[in-house]
Amino acid sequence: GAAPDLLKTQIKSSPENRQSNRQNPEITGQAHQSTVLRSLHLIRTRTAEGRELAKKRGIKMGRPQRITEKQKVQILKRRSEGQTLYEIAKDYDIVPSTVLRIVNKSSAPIA
């Protein structure tokens, strides 16, 4: 009879109660954003530290050089002898713009 109906009314919660029990989504979003930013900061810091340690141990960063210093000297010599960028590039299996960059870097004034 009456007892089960009374229990049902006590268990039921009004929409207002459900809303007040739920976390404010705006605050939750801000907390999440704050956590993400802290994580990114940690990642950046640790990555920078690791990079510095590697450099101190003599590990080179970045893409390996395609042309050796000796080859650069040969390229400069051939260019000074009048060979075209294309001829030189073809022999070293590089693009002419790479040859031009090597030539320009060598003749650039040291600042």
MOUR-V776085 format. One record per residue. RES is the residue in one letter. PHI is phi in whole degrees, 0 to 359 (none if undefined). PSI is psi in whole degrees, 0 to 359 (* if undefined). D_FIRST is the distance of its C-alpha to the first C-alpha in Angstrom with 2 decimals. Layout:
res=(RES | RES)
phi=(PHI | PHI)
psi=(PSI | PSI)
d_first=(D_FIRST | D_FIRST)
//
This chain:
res=(G | A | A | P | D | L | L | K | T | Q | I | K | S | S | P | E | N | R | Q | S | N | R | Q | N | P | E | I | T | G | Q | A | H | Q | S | T | V | L | R | S | L | H | L | I | R | T | R | T | A | E | G | R | E | L | A | K | K | R | G | I | K | M | G | R | P | Q | R | I | T | E | K | Q | K | V | Q | I | L | K | R | R | S | E | G | Q | T | L | Y | E | I | A | K | D | Y | D | I | V | P | S | T | V | L | R | I | V | N | K | S | S | A | P | I | A)
phi=(none | 281 | 297 | 299 | 294 | 296 | 298 | 300 | 290 | 287 | 287 | 301 | 241 | 285 | 303 | 297 | 296 | 300 | 294 | 289 | 282 | 280 | 291 | 293 | 300 | 295 | 294 | 300 | 297 | 294 | 296 | 297 | 299 | 298 | 296 | 298 | 296 | 298 | 297 | 298 | 299 | 299 | 299 | 300 | 297 | 295 | 296 | 298 | 297 | 297 | 296 | 297 | 299 | 297 | 298 | 297 | 277 | 88 | 278 | 279 | 259 | 88 | 286 | 296 | 292 | 276 | 244 | 282 | 299 | 298 | 294 | 299 | 298 | 297 | 298 | 298 | 297 | 297 | 293 | 293 | 278 | 100 | 292 | 283 | 301 | 295 | 300 | 294 | 300 | 299 | 293 | 259 | 56 | 229 | 272 | 305 | 296 | 292 | 299 | 299 | 296 | 298 | 296 | 295 | 294 | 289 | 265 | 289 | 295 | 279 | 270)
psi=(249 | 327 | 313 | 324 | 322 | 318 | 318 | 318 | 328 | 323 | 323 | 138 | 145 | 159 | 326 | 317 | 316 | 319 | 318 | 333 | 337 | 143 | 150 | 118 | 328 | 316 | 319 | 317 | 318 | 320 | 318 | 314 | 318 | 317 | 317 | 316 | 320 | 318 | 315 | 319 | 316 | 316 | 312 | 315 | 311 | 323 | 316 | 318 | 316 | 320 | 316 | 317 | 317 | 317 | 319 | 329 | 1 | 14 | 130 | 140 | 156 | 188 | 139 | 148 | 137 | 327 | 131 | 167 | 320 | 317 | 324 | 318 | 317 | 319 | 315 | 319 | 312 | 321 | 320 | 336 | 359 | 4 | 149 | 160 | 320 | 315 | 314 | 314 | 319 | 319 | 331 | 3 | 47 | 172 | 152 | 327 | 331 | 318 | 314 | 319 | 319 | 315 | 313 | 321 | 324 | 329 | 359 | 137 | 142 | 119 | *)
d_first=(0.00 | 3.70 | 5.80 | 6.41 | 7.21 | 9.33 | 11.02 | 11.93 | 13.59 | 15.42 | 16.71 | 17.88 | 21.41 | 23.43 | 26.71 | 28.65 | 27.18 | 27.93 | 31.42 | 32.14 | 31.13 | 33.47 | 37.13 | 39.53 | 41.21 | 44.54 | 44.68 | 43.71 | 46.54 | 49.01 | 48.16 | 48.64 | 51.92 | 53.12 | 52.41 | 54.24 | 57.21 | 57.47 | 57.43 | 60.14 | 62.24 | 62.02 | 63.00 | 65.96 | 67.14 | 66.99 | 68.66 | 71.45 | 71.97 | 72.16 | 74.62 | 76.84 | 76.88 | 77.83 | 80.63 | 81.98 | 82.15 | 84.20 | 81.66 | 82.38 | 79.59 | 79.30 | 80.84 | 83.90 | 87.27 | 88.62 | 92.22 | 93.93 | 96.21 | 99.20 | 98.18 | 97.77 | 101.37 | 102.54 | 100.65 | 102.27 | 105.69 | 105.28 | 104.05 | 107.04 | 109.28 | 107.97 | 105.51 | 102.70 | 99.07 | 98.27 | 100.93 | 99.78 | 96.06 | 96.69 | 98.42 | 95.57 | 92.78 | 91.38 | 91.17 | 94.03 | 91.85 | 91.41 | 95.21 | 95.52 | 93.00 | 94.98 | 98.21 | 96.74 | 95.19 | 98.50 | 100.47 | 97.95 | 99.32 | 97.79 | 96.04)
//
